[in-house]
Amino acid sequence: MTDPNGPANSQPPAYSPPPAPGEPAPYNAAPPVGSGEYGAASTTYPGKTLGIVAVVVAIFFNLIGLILGIVALVQSRKAGRKNGPAVAAIIIGAILTVVGIIVAVLIVGAIGAATGIANDALQACEAAGYTGTVTVQGVEIDCSSISR
């Protein structure tokens, strides 16, 4: 049976491929799925919010912020976008992580040196019978102030 109001030979519309990059889209055509075109009014893109969060986190928790920045940058690159906050988070996270490692090494070294001086002072005062003063690494120590 045929439709009296329509054409006698009705066929489904033919498939038309999406326009090539740089070509204008046909009139009233929606952007291709997954093309990343969200419309002129929209300024959001994948990774932007995560990049901003990564900058804030990188200041307080360096390594976590560094990792989040890398993830945000990868998301943005896959969408073909640039992500300044993600790059900033990577830089801040990397610099502060290195500074944190240097500070930790210096603190551990200072604690080790102080422990070494204390042990040397204890041994020297023990040899002196805990009376008088002893000189340990150029520092005079009163043995009566050391508790046994």
C-alpha contacts under 8 A as a table, 3 or more apart, distances in Angstrom:
res1	aa1	res2	aa2	distance
2	T	6	G	7.92
2	T	8	A	5.92
3	D	6	G	5.33
3	D	7	P	7.18
3	D	8	A	6.91
4	P	7	P	7.72
4	P	8	A	7.87
6	G	10	S	7.62
7	P	10	S	5.77
18	P	25	A	7.74
18	P	32	P	6.52
19	P	23	E	5.91
19	P	24	P	6.98
19	P	25	A	5.98
19	P	26	P	7.96
20	A	23	E	5.60
25	A	29	A	6.27
25	A	31	P	7.63
26	P	29	A	5.49
31	P	35	S	6.89
31	P	37	E	6.57
32	P	35	S	5.55
33	V	36	G	7.86
34	G	37	E	7.91
36	G	79	A	6.36
38	Y	42	S	6.12
39	G	42	S	5.65
40	A	43	T	7.63
44	T	48	K	7.06
45	Y	48	K	5.99
45	Y	76	S	7.16
45	Y	79	A	7.64
45	Y	81	R	7.53
46	P	49	T	7.68
46	P	72	A	7.67
46	P	75	Q	5.85
46	P	76	S	5.38
46	P	79	A	6.78
47	G	50	L	5.12
47	G	51	G	5.85
47	G	71	V	7.73
47	G	72	A	4.33
47	G	73	L	6.47
47	G	74	V	7.81
47	G	75	Q	5.27
47	G	76	S	5.11
47	G	83	N	7.29
47	G	86	A	7.82
48	K	51	G	5.05
48	K	52	I	6.44
48	K	72	A	6.91
48	K	76	S	7.28
48	K	83	N	6.32
48	K	85	P	7.22
48	K	86	A	7.51
49	T	52	I	5.19
49	T	53	V	6.26
50	L	53	V	5.01
50	L	54	A	5.95
50	L	68	L	7.00
50	L	69	G	7.37
50	L	72	A	5.54
50	L	86	A	7.62
51	G	54	A	4.94
51	G	55	V	6.40
51	G	68	L	7.18
51	G	69	G	5.57
51	G	72	A	5.27
51	G	73	L	7.27
51	G	83	N	7.12
51	G	84	G	7.79
51	G	85	P	4.90
51	G	86	A	4.12
51	G	87	V	7.87
51	G	89	A	6.90
52	I	55	V	5.27
52	I	56	V	6.72
52	I	85	P	5.40
52	I	86	A	6.86
52	I	89	A	7.85
53	V	56	V	5.34
53	V	57	V	6.16
54	A	57	V	5.02
54	A	58	A	5.77
54	A	64	I	7.91
54	A	65	G	4.67
54	A	66	L	7.07
54	A	68	L	5.27
54	A	69	G	5.22
54	A	85	P	7.72
54	A	86	A	6.72
54	A	89	A	5.52
55	V	58	A	5.11
55	V	59	I	6.64
55	V	65	G	6.41
55	V	69	G	7.30
55	V	85	P	6.48
55	V	86	A	7.04
55	V	88	A	6.56
55	V	89	A	4.26
55	V	90	I	7.95
55	V	92	I	7.38
55	V	93	G	7.95
56	V	59	I	5.55
56	V	60	F	7.16
56	V	65	G	7.45
56	V	89	A	7.83
57	V	60	F	5.46
57	V	61	F	5.50
57	V	62	N	6.95
57	V	64	I	6.93
57	V	65	G	4.80
58	A	61	F	5.22
58	A	62	N	4.31
58	A	63	L	6.86
58	A	64	I	6.57
58	A	65	G	3.69
58	A	66	L	6.05
58	A	89	A	5.96
58	A	90	I	7.90
58	A	92	I	6.29
58	A	93	G	4.83
58	A	96	L	7.97
59	I	62	N	5.95
59	I	65	G	7.42
59	I	92	I	6.98
59	I	93	G	6.95
59	I	96	L	7.56
61	F	64	I	5.66
61	F	65	G	6.11
62	N	65	G	5.23
62	N	66	L	6.13
62	N	92	I	7.60
62	N	93	G	4.57
62	N	94	A	7.18
62	N	96	L	5.99
62	N	97	T	5.47
63	L	66	L	5.00
63	L	67	I	6.29
63	L	93	G	6.01
63	L	94	A	7.43
63	L	97	T	6.25
64	I	67	I	5.17
64	I	68	L	6.18
64	I	93	G	7.89
65	G	68	L	5.05
65	G	69	G	5.98
65	G	89	A	6.29
65	G	90	I	7.28
65	G	93	G	5.73
66	L	69	G	5.11
66	L	70	I	6.36
66	L	89	A	6.00
66	L	90	I	4.79
66	L	91	I	7.69
66	L	92	I	7.55
66	L	93	G	4.51
66	L	94	A	6.33
67	I	70	I	5.17
67	I	71	V	6.32
67	I	90	I	7.59
68	L	71	V	5.05
68	L	72	A	6.10
68	L	86	A	7.92
68	L	89	A	7.93
69	G	72	A	5.09
69	G	73	L	6.10
69	G	85	P	7.81
69	G	86	A	4.49
69	G	87	V	6.64
69	G	88	A	7.86
69	G	89	A	5.16
69	G	90	I	5.23
70	I	73	L	5.11
70	I	74	V	6.20
70	I	86	A	6.77
70	I	87	V	7.81
70	I	90	I	6.46
71	V	74	V	5.19
71	V	75	Q	6.28
72	A	75	Q	5.14
72	A	76	S	6.23
72	A	83	N	7.75
72	A	86	A	5.79
73	L	76	S	5.12
73	L	77	R	6.06
73	L	82	K	7.76
73	L	83	N	6.13
73	L	86	A	5.43
73	L	87	V	6.93
74	V	77	R	5.12
74	V	78	K	6.19
75	Q	78	K	5.28
75	Q	79	A	6.54
76	S	79	A	5.12
76	S	80	G	6.25
76	S	81	R	5.10
76	S	82	K	6.23
76	S	83	N	6.25
77	R	80	G	4.82
77	R	81	R	5.46
77	R	82	K	6.59
78	K	81	R	7.57
83	N	86	A	5.49
83	N	87	V	6.56
84	G	87	V	5.15
84	G	88	A	6.15
85	P	88	A	4.96
85	P	89	A	6.07
86	A	89	A	5.00
86	A	90	I	6.23
87	V	90	I	5.08
87	V	91	I	6.28
88	A	91	I	5.13
88	A	92	I	6.01
89	A	92	I	5.14
89	A	93	G	5.72
90	I	93	G	5.16
90	I	94	A	5.95
91	I	94	A	5.23
91	I	95	I	6.11
92	I	95	I	5.30
92	I	96	L	5.99
93	G	96	L	5.34
93	G	97	T	5.89
94	A	97	T	5.14
94	A	98	V	6.26
95	I	98	V	5.27
95	I	99	V	6.20
96	L	99	V	4.93
96	L	100	G	5.91
97	T	100	G	5.01
97	T	101	I	6.22
98	V	101	I	5.12
98	V	102	I	6.28
99	V	102	I	5.12
99	V	103	V	6.17
100	G	103	V	5.13
100	G	104	A	6.08
101	I	104	A	5.08
101	I	105	V	6.21
102	I	105	V	5.19
102	I	106	L	6.27
103	V	106	L	5.08
103	V	107	I	6.14
104	A	107	I	5.12
104	A	108	V	6.12
105	V	108	V	5.19
105	V	109	G	6.06
106	L	109	G	5.02
106	L	110	A	6.10
107	I	110	A	5.07
107	I	111	I	6.14
108	V	111	I	5.13
108	V	112	G	6.07
109	G	112	G	5.01
109	G	113	A	6.11
110	A	113	A	5.07
110	A	114	A	6.10
111	I	114	A	5.11
111	I	115	T	6.05
112	G	115	T	5.07
112	G	116	G	6.12
113	A	116	G	5.01
113	A	117	I	6.24
114	A	117	I	5.15
114	A	118	A	6.16
115	T	118	A	5.08
115	T	119	N	6.18
116	G	119	N	5.19
116	G	120	D	6.17
117	I	120	D	5.10
117	I	121	A	6.05
117	I	136	V	7.10
117	I	137	Q	7.39
118	A	121	A	5.07
118	A	122	L	6.12
119	N	122	L	5.09
119	N	123	Q	6.23
120	D	123	Q	5.19
120	D	124	A	6.13
120	D	136	V	6.69
121	A	124	A	5.11
121	A	125	C	6.06
121	A	134	V	7.58
121	A	135	T	7.96
121	A	136	V	5.98
121	A	141	I	7.19
122	L	125	C	5.23
122	L	126	E	6.04
122	L	146	I	7.47
123	Q	126	E	5.05
123	Q	127	A	6.24
124	A	127	A	5.15
124	A	128	A	6.29
124	A	134	V	6.65
124	A	136	V	7.66
125	C	128	A	4.89
125	C	129	G	6.08
125	C	130	Y	4.83
125	C	131	T	7.18
125	C	133	T	7.72
125	C	134	V	6.69
125	C	143	C	5.37
126	E	129	G	5.09
126	E	130	Y	5.61
127	A	130	Y	7.57
128	A	131	T	6.16
128	A	132	G	7.59
128	A	134	V	7.91
130	Y	143	C	4.88
130	Y	144	S	5.79
130	Y	146	I	7.59
131	T	142	D	7.75
131	T	143	C	5.47
131	T	144	S	5.75
132	G	142	D	6.09
132	G	143	C	5.80
132	G	144	S	6.87
133	T	140	E	6.46
133	T	141	I	5.38
133	T	142	D	4.34
133	T	143	C	5.46
133	T	144	S	7.99
134	V	140	E	5.64
134	V	141	I	5.35
134	V	142	D	6.61
134	V	143	C	6.98
135	T	138	G	5.89
135	T	139	V	5.31
135	T	140	E	4.34
135	T	141	I	6.09
136	V	139	V	5.21
136	V	140	E	6.40
136	V	141	I	7.22
142	D	145	S	5.74
142	D	146	I	7.46
143	C	146	I	5.41
144	S	147	S	7.59
